[in-house]
Amino acid sequence: MMSEKALQSKRIVLCVTGSIAAYKAVSLLRTLIEEGAEVSVVMTSSATQFVAPLTFEVLSGRPVLQRLFADVHPMPHLKVTEDADLILVAPATANCLAKCALGLADDLLGTLFVAARCPIVMAPAMDGDMWDYPALAAHVRTLRERGVVVLEPEDGPLASGLTGKGRLPAEHMILEAVRARLARQRDWAGQRVLVSAGPTREPIDAVRFITNASSGKMGYAMAEAAAQRGAEVVLVSGPTALPPPPNVTCVPVLTAEEMHQELESRFAWSTVLVMTAAVGDFRPRHPSSAKTKKHEWTGEPLELERTPDILQSLSQKRTHHVLVGFAAESEDLLANGRKKLHQKNLDLLVVNRITGPQSAFGNETNEVILLPRDGTPIQVERLPKRILADRILDTIREQCIGPPASRSQQPHEGIRRIQ
């Protein structure tokens, strides 16, 4: 288990905004302090309508900062940001996300955000459908492009009585993001990471194709995490509905053959290959360049042929590379995973379950088994894919590259080794 003092002496600014979820920030404050953090609390005027500042003041042992020009310090946004190791905004309302993205500094929180020179983590909370509003989605992309960690809100019942995506992320998810952001700053600098993501499409004719249910979310999360941790990243992606991750070179492809060519042309450049793409195993042997009319179909079965095994092909050409594969399995996860690990000569295999309501395909969260080449399998609990991406990068570094000297050797909370 993780040390009880995982955040020992870390100076964290907890910013609370005007959401009904503000009451959950009280428990979050207590946990941060229990883990050794020194926490200063900033509240917006709307937040004080939900929780009294005195509650946070008593628990933190520090005055709660509410105004831009306060008695405690004439310019608190400068004093607080000078000392902070991290700023945590929880809950972060839609209004807060928009203001921070636009750089509006009309209150203490906005001014503090603009003046910040430390990492920032934001945990959104809002009513149903707000998270998917186009303007807000654009603001979230802007924040992430600037290096801010914006977590995904959770699905479930909301205070309004609606059910949807808008609940404050669970406390342990927020804490994991805080630990990750503090512990993993640019620990992948110097690495060149080549990531594949998404499905492939194999044409039947000019309008029809064979594909699969992969959303690309895990691959995009891996690329974003590696870039935020200092790596140079190229993402070769099949067709998805996802925006390109910040600070990542994106190469779009359609077919398995196109993906193979793009990955092979960049393989020598890379130091780490992360093969998350769900590459189609079969393609029509004789695709038509025109649309086949209904009346033209004779009833003959579609003749298929195998697509190239990209990972197997690149594995045979490896020199200095670390190779990481992903396996989508419906049964016998360990047995099938070990077989693929050794057949393809991989350093690490990430095994996903693809059956049932918690399938890896399309979900915002996932739980996996990590199979190192030499070592005990590791079960990772269900996590948002962006947080899971950091866990996988941690394991790659610890098992395949070697941890930086400054990294803690404590195993992560939520990971257990299995036989």
N, C-alpha and C positions, 0 to 999 in steps of 0.2 A: 504493500500500500504506500501511497505517497506520504511523505513526511507531513506531520500536523503543522509544521511551520514552513510550508512550501513558498510562502510569500514574505518570508522574514525580512523586515526592514525595507520592503518595497513601499514607496510613497505613491499612493493611488488617490486620484481625485474622483469621487463618485458623484456624478451629476444626475439629478432626479428631475424629470419633467412631468408635465401635467396629464398623467394617465391614471386610470383607476388602478393600474398595476403598480403604482407608486408604493403601495403598502408592502409589496414583495421586496422592495429595495431595503427595507429594514432588516429582513433576514439575510439578505446579501451582504449588508454592511457587517453584521455580526460574524458571518463566515469569513469575510476578508480579514477582519481583526483577529479571529481565531487562528488564521493561517499566518499571522505575523505581520500583516500589512499595517502601515500607518495611513489612515484614511481621513481625508478632508472631504466634506460634503458641500456640494453646491446645489441649491434648489431654485427652480424658476418660480415665479409668483403663482402660476397655475398649480404647481406641485404642492404648494402649501395649502391648497384647498382640499387636498386628499389626506395629507399626513402633516402633523404639526412639526415644525423645525426642531422643537424641543426634543422630540423622540430621537432624531439623528444626533443632536448635540450631546445628549446624555450617553448614548451608546458609543459615539466616536471620541468623546472627551474633548472635542474641539468646537469652536463656534461654527455654526452653519452660515455659509456665505450666500447671500441672496441678492445683494445690490451691487451695481458696478462701482459706486462710490460709497464704501462702507466705513464704519467707525473702526473696525478691526484693523484694516489696512487701507490706506487711501486709494491704492490701485490693486485690488486683490487678484485680478486676472494675470498681472505680471508676477506677483509673488508666488502664486500657486503654481503657475507653469514653470517657473524657474526650478522649483523643487521636485516636480512630479516625475515619477518613472513611467506612469501610464494614466490616461484619462479614460474612465468608464462611464458611458451614458446609459443608464438603465433605470427606468424605461426611457426609450427614445421615441417620442411621438412623431407622427407624420410631419407636423409643423416644425419640430426640432430638426429632423432630417433635411427638410427643404431649406431652412435657414442656414444650417451648417454648410450645405452644398453650395449655396449662393454667397456664402461669406458675409451674411448679415450680422453685424456686431452691435445690435441695439439693446442688448441686455448683458448680464454678466456671463452667462453660458456662451452666448455667441461670440463675445469678445475673447473669452478664454480659449474657445475653439480656434479662432483665427491666430491667436498668439502662441498656441501650443507648439512645442518642439519635441514632444514625446509621442510614443505610440498612442493610438486612440481605438477603443473598442466600443461599438454601439449595439445595444440590444433593443430592437424595435418592439413596440406594442401599440396596437390601434384596432379600430373596429373593422368589421368584415368588408372586403372588397377594396379597402383603402390601399393595401400593400401592392395591389396590381394596377392601381391607377397610373396611366402612362407617365404623367409628370413626376410622380413620386418615384417610379421605377428609374427614370432618367437621373433623378437626384441621387439615388442609391448607387447607380453606376458611376456617377461623378465622384462620389466619396470613395468608392472602392478603387477607382483609378488613381486617387491621391494617396493610396496606402492605408485608408481607414478600414478596419475590420468591421463590417456591418453584418451581423448575424441574420439568419432567416427566422422570422417569427414562426410560431408553431400553429398547427391546425387544431381546432377544438371549439368548445362553447365559449362565447364572448360575453362581456358584461351587458351588452345591449340585448341579449337573448338570441342573437344570431349565432350561427356556427360557421367558422371559416378560418382563414389564415390571418392571424393577428395577435395571438397570445404571446406574451413575453416568453422568450426561451427559458427552459428550465434552469434553475440556479446552477446545477452542476455543469450545464453546457456553457453558461456565461463564465464560470470559473475556469473551465478548461481553455476557453478562448483567451482569458487574461493570462493564465500561466503560459500558454503557447506564445503569445505575443511578446511576453517578457523574456522567455527562455530561448527563443529561436531567431533572434535578430541577426539576419545575414549569415547564418551558419552554413548556407549552401553557396556562398560566394566562391567563384572560381569553377563551379560545376557547369557543364553544358548539358542541358536536359532536353531530350527529344521525347515528346509525348504524342501518342496517337489517341484519338477519341471518336466516339459516335459510331453510327452504323455505316455500312456501305450499301450502295444500291447497284444491283446487277440488272441491266435492261432486258426486258422480254421483247418489247418493241419500242416505238418512239414515245409512248406515254405510260407504259406499264413496266413495273420492275419488281424484283425480289429484294426484300430488305428484312430488318428485324426491329425489335422494340427498344433498342438502346436509345437513350435520350442524350448521351454525351456528358451528362452532369458530372460523373466521377472524373473523367479525363480533364474536363475544364477546371474542376476543383484542384486536381493535381498540378496542372500548369500554373494556375494562379498562386497556389501555395509555394511552389518552387521559386517563382519569380519574386514573391514577397520576401522570401528568405535569401535572396541575393543571387540566385542562379540565372544564367542566360538560358532562355527557354524558347523552343520552337514547338508549336502545336500543329500537328497534321490531323485535320478533322474531316470526317464524313459529314453529311448534311444534318444539321441540328437547328433548333430555334434559339440557340443561346448566343448572347453577345460575346465578342472576343474578350478574353481576360486581359486586364491591364498589364502593360509592359511585357507582352508576349507576342512573338512573331507567329501569325496564324497562316496556315497553308490549307485552303479548302480543296477537298477531293470528293469524288463520287463513288468510284468503283474500287474493288479490292486491288486491281492492277495499278490504278493510279496511286492508291495509298502505298503500295509496295514500292513503286518508283520514287515517290517523294521521300519516304523513309530511308530507302537505300542510298539516295543521293546525299543525305545528311548524316548517315550513320557514322562515318569516319570522323566527322566534326564533334560528335557527341561524346560525353563521358558516361552518361546514364540514359538508358532507353526505358521508358515506362509505357508498356503496350496495353492501354485500357480499351482500345477500340474493339467493338464487336464486329469483326470482319466476317462477312458472309462466307460460308464454306462452299457454296455451290453457285453457279451461274448458268444461264441458258447457253447451250453450245452454239446455237445459231440465232442470235437476236436479230430482229427485223429493224431496219432503219426507218420504216414507215409504220403508221398505226395499222394494226390488224383489225379489219372489220369483223363484226360478229358472224356475218354470213360466210366469211372466208375461212373460219376455223373448221377444220375437218374432223375434230375430235381426237386427233393424235395426241398422245401424252407429250408433255414438254421434256425435251431431252436436256439433261444437265451434265455439267462437268465440274470438277473441283477447281476452286480458286487457289492461288498460291498460298502456302503457309508462310506468312511474312515473318513471324517470330522465329520459326525454325530456320528459314533462310538467313536471317541476320545473325542468328546464334552461331552459325557455321563460319561467319566472317568476323567474329568478335576478336579483339586483341586486348585493349585496356578497359573495355566496357563493363559496366554493371548492367545486367539485364533483369528487368522486372516484368512479369507477366500477370495477366488477370484471367481467371477461369470462371465461366458461368456454368454452374452445376445444379442439377435438380435432385441428385441422390448421391450417396457415398462420397460426400465432399472431400474427406481426407484421403481416401484411397485414390479417387480420380485426380485429386490435386497433386498428390505425390508422384503419380505416374507422369503427369504433364511436366512437373518441375524437372524431373530427370530426363525425360525424352527431349526436352527443348534446351537442356543445359542452362537453366536459369539460376540466378542468385537468390531470387525471392519470387514467390507466387502468391497472389492475393485471390482467395477463393470466395466467390459470391454465390448465394443461393438465389435461383431465379424462379422458384415456384411459390405459389401462395400469395396472400395479400401483402407480405413484406418483401416481395421480390426486389432485387437490386435495380431492375429496369424501371426507369421513370420515377422512382421514389426520391424524395429529398434526403432521406436517411438510408443508412445501410449498416449491416453488421457483417464482418468478414472473419476468415481465418487466414493468418499470415503464415506461410510455409517457407522458412529460410532453407537454403541449400544444406547448411550444417547447423542443426539446432532443433529445438522443440517447437512444435506448432504453437501459435499464439492466437487466442480468441480475443477479438476486439468487440466490445459491446456496441449496440446500435447507437450511431451518432449521425449528426448532419454530415453530408459528404464533404463539406469544406473543412470541418474539424477532423474528419477521418483522414483526409488527405495529409494533414500535418502528422497524424499518427503514423501513416505509412512512410512518409519522408523520414520521420524519426527512426523507424525500424531499418530503412535502407541505410541511413548513415551509421547506425549502431552495429548492424549486422554485416554490411558490405563495404562501407567506406571507412568507418572509424569515427567516433564522436570527437568533436573539438575538445581540447583540454579543459575548457571552461564549463562544459556541459555536466549537469548532475548525472550520476549513474543510477539514481533512483528509478525503478520502473514506474510507468505511468499508472495512475488510478484508472480503473476501468479496463485494464488489460490483464488477462490471466493466461498462464501457460497451460496447455492441455496435452494430454498423452494420446 
